[in-house]
Amino acid sequence: MTAPGFLDVPEHTSEAQQLFDDDLDEVGFVMNVSRLWAYQPATNAGLFDLIRTQIGVLDLDVRQRGIVIAACASTLGDSYCALAWGAKLAEAADEPTASGVLRGTDAGLSDRERAMAAWARAVALDPNATTAADVQALRDAGFGDEQIFAITVFVALRLAFSTVNDALGALPDAQFRTLVPAGVVDAITYGRPIDHFAM
């Protein structure tokens, strides 16, 4: 197995194999991020348990998750999650909507979706710069305070996941070259380049 980013190949364990098997079932190949998180599969599982809890509180569908994650990843400069979730958003909505969110234009979004995207960007850009007015904009879009807390936790957890992947050199998978719509790829001008080799 090829090394995941900057680290050497981790020890192969049954827990790591479960990560790989889940990828094979879901996307048809083992993702570079899973090879990286094979160092701590239990941490990966715990992180995504927390993420799923927030999704449940918010009752987010794939389109809404795609909007929040694409807005968050593009602001952070994380090409990996921007590609992966830009593709999912393009499928759940359409390619122009996905590329718009990645570029920060938000054309085609509802007022509620625009509010989520704006908050995700604000949290990713500088959480110390957010204001009570920013929170009020979420309330005005129909979110209660428990939901505002949940969406903030959701964004923070996604930032944690992206930060580990980016800092340790995980490249977006070579398969993204054919799986991700061209408009989504063109919108992502930041972060690490797509890997050249399928593993």
C-alpha positions as CSV (number, residue, x, y, z in Angstrom):
1,M,0.0,0.0,0.0
2,T,1.2,3.5,-0.8
3,A,2.0,5.9,2.0
4,P,-0.9,8.2,2.9
5,G,0.4,11.7,2.4
6,F,3.5,12.6,4.5
7,L,3.3,9.6,6.9
8,D,4.5,6.1,6.3
9,V,2.0,3.3,5.7
10,P,0.3,2.5,9.0
11,E,0.0,-1.0,10.5
12,H,-2.8,-3.0,8.8
13,T,-5.4,-3.9,11.4
14,S,-8.9,-5.2,11.2
15,E,-10.3,-1.8,12.1
16,A,-8.3,-0.2,9.3
17,Q,-9.6,-2.9,6.9
18,Q,-13.2,-2.0,7.9
19,L,-12.5,1.6,6.8
20,F,-11.2,0.3,3.5
21,D,-14.2,-2.1,3.1
22,D,-16.6,0.8,3.8
23,D,-15.0,2.8,1.0
24,L,-15.1,0.0,-1.4
25,D,-18.8,-0.5,-0.7
26,E,-19.6,3.3,-0.9
27,V,-17.3,4.6,-3.7
28,G,-15.6,1.6,-5.2
29,F,-12.1,2.4,-4.2
30,V,-10.1,3.0,-1.0
31,M,-9.8,6.7,-0.4
32,N,-6.5,8.4,0.5
33,V,-8.1,9.9,3.6
34,S,-9.0,6.4,4.8
35,R,-5.4,5.2,4.3
36,L,-4.4,8.2,6.5
37,W,-7.1,7.6,9.2
38,A,-6.0,3.9,9.4
39,Y,-3.6,5.2,12.0
40,Q,-6.6,5.8,14.3
41,P,-9.8,4.2,12.9
42,A,-11.5,4.5,16.3
43,T,-10.9,8.3,16.3
44,N,-12.3,8.5,12.8
45,A,-15.4,6.5,13.9
46,G,-15.8,8.7,17.0
47,L,-15.5,11.9,14.9
48,F,-18.1,10.8,12.4
49,D,-20.4,9.6,15.2
50,L,-20.3,13.2,16.5
51,I,-20.9,14.6,13.0
52,R,-23.9,12.3,12.5
53,T,-25.4,13.4,15.8
54,Q,-25.4,17.0,14.5
55,I,-26.8,16.0,11.2
56,G,-29.7,14.4,13.1
57,V,-30.3,17.5,15.2
58,L,-30.4,19.6,12.1
59,D,-32.2,17.0,9.9
60,L,-29.8,17.8,7.1
61,D,-30.3,16.1,3.7
62,V,-27.4,15.5,1.3
63,R,-28.0,18.8,-0.5
64,Q,-27.8,20.8,2.7
65,R,-24.8,18.9,4.0
66,G,-23.1,19.5,0.6
67,I,-23.8,23.2,0.9
68,V,-22.4,23.5,4.4
69,I,-19.3,21.3,3.7
70,A,-18.6,22.9,0.3
71,A,-18.8,26.4,1.9
72,C,-16.6,25.4,4.8
73,A,-14.0,23.5,2.7
74,S,-13.7,26.2,0.1
75,T,-13.2,28.9,2.8
76,L,-10.5,26.7,4.5
77,G,-8.9,26.0,1.2
78,D,-9.4,22.2,1.5
79,S,-9.5,20.8,-2.1
80,Y,-10.1,17.3,-0.9
81,C,-13.5,17.8,0.8
82,A,-14.4,20.5,-1.7
83,L,-14.0,18.0,-4.5
84,A,-15.7,15.1,-2.7
85,W,-18.7,17.2,-1.5
86,G,-18.8,19.4,-4.5
87,A,-19.5,16.3,-6.5
88,K,-22.2,15.1,-4.1
89,L,-23.8,18.6,-4.1
90,A,-23.8,18.6,-7.9
91,E,-25.6,15.3,-7.9
92,A,-28.1,16.4,-5.2
93,A,-28.7,19.8,-6.8
94,D,-26.8,20.6,-10.1
95,E,-23.4,21.5,-11.3
96,P,-23.9,25.3,-11.4
97,T,-25.2,25.3,-7.8
98,A,-22.2,23.3,-6.6
99,S,-19.7,25.4,-8.4
100,G,-21.5,28.5,-7.2
101,V,-21.2,27.5,-3.5
102,L,-17.5,26.6,-4.0
103,R,-16.9,30.0,-5.5
104,G,-19.0,31.8,-2.8
105,T,-21.8,33.1,-5.1
106,D,-24.6,30.9,-3.7
107,A,-26.8,31.3,-6.8
108,G,-29.7,28.9,-6.7
109,L,-29.8,28.6,-3.0
110,S,-32.8,29.3,-0.8
111,D,-32.6,32.0,1.9
112,R,-32.2,29.3,4.5
113,E,-29.4,27.6,2.6
114,R,-27.6,30.9,2.0
115,A,-27.7,31.5,5.7
116,M,-26.1,28.1,6.4
117,A,-23.4,28.7,3.8
118,A,-22.6,32.2,5.1
119,W,-22.3,30.9,8.7
120,A,-20.1,28.0,7.6
121,R,-17.8,30.4,5.8
122,A,-17.7,32.8,8.8
123,V,-16.8,30.0,11.2
124,A,-14.1,28.6,8.9
125,L,-12.6,32.0,8.1
126,D,-12.4,33.4,11.6
127,P,-14.6,32.3,14.5
128,N,-13.5,35.2,16.6
129,A,-14.9,37.6,14.0
130,T,-18.5,36.3,14.2
131,T,-21.1,38.6,15.7
132,A,-24.5,38.5,17.3
133,A,-25.8,39.9,14.0
134,D,-24.5,36.8,12.2
135,V,-26.3,34.6,14.6
136,Q,-29.5,36.7,14.2
137,A,-29.3,36.1,10.5
138,L,-29.6,32.4,11.2
139,R,-32.6,33.0,13.4
140,D,-34.1,35.2,10.8
141,A,-33.7,32.2,8.3
142,G,-35.7,30.0,10.7
143,F,-33.0,28.3,12.8
144,G,-33.5,27.9,16.5
145,D,-30.7,28.3,19.0
146,E,-30.2,24.5,19.4
147,Q,-29.9,24.2,15.6
148,I,-27.5,27.1,15.5
149,F,-25.3,25.4,18.1
150,A,-25.6,22.1,16.1
151,I,-24.6,23.7,12.8
152,T,-21.6,25.3,14.5
153,V,-20.5,22.0,16.0
154,F,-21.0,20.4,12.6
155,V,-18.8,22.9,10.8
156,A,-16.1,22.7,13.6
157,L,-16.0,18.9,13.3
158,R,-15.7,19.1,9.5
159,L,-12.9,21.6,10.0
160,A,-11.1,19.2,12.3
161,F,-11.3,16.4,9.8
162,S,-10.1,18.7,6.9
163,T,-7.3,20.0,9.1
164,V,-5.8,16.6,9.8
165,N,-6.1,15.5,6.1
166,D,-4.6,18.7,4.8
167,A,-1.8,19.1,7.4
168,L,-0.6,15.5,6.7
169,G,-0.6,15.8,3.0
170,A,-3.6,13.6,1.9
171,L,-4.1,14.3,-1.8
172,P,-7.6,14.2,-3.4
173,D,-8.0,10.8,-5.0
174,A,-7.0,10.3,-8.6
175,Q,-10.4,8.9,-9.3
176,F,-11.9,12.4,-8.7
177,R,-10.6,13.3,-12.2
178,T,-13.4,11.3,-13.7
179,L,-15.9,11.2,-10.9
180,V,-16.2,15.0,-10.2
181,P,-18.0,17.2,-12.7
182,A,-15.7,19.6,-14.7
183,G,-17.5,22.7,-13.4
184,V,-16.8,21.6,-9.8
185,V,-13.1,20.9,-10.6
186,D,-12.7,24.3,-12.3
187,A,-14.1,26.0,-9.2
188,I,-11.4,24.6,-6.9
189,T,-8.3,26.7,-7.4
190,Y,-6.8,26.1,-3.9
191,G,-5.5,23.3,-1.7
192,R,-3.5,20.2,-2.7
193,P,-3.7,18.9,-6.3
194,I,-5.5,15.8,-7.3
195,D,-3.3,12.7,-7.0
196,H,-1.8,11.4,-10.2
197,F,-2.0,7.7,-9.3
198,A,-5.0,5.5,-8.5
199,M,-4.1,3.1,-5.7
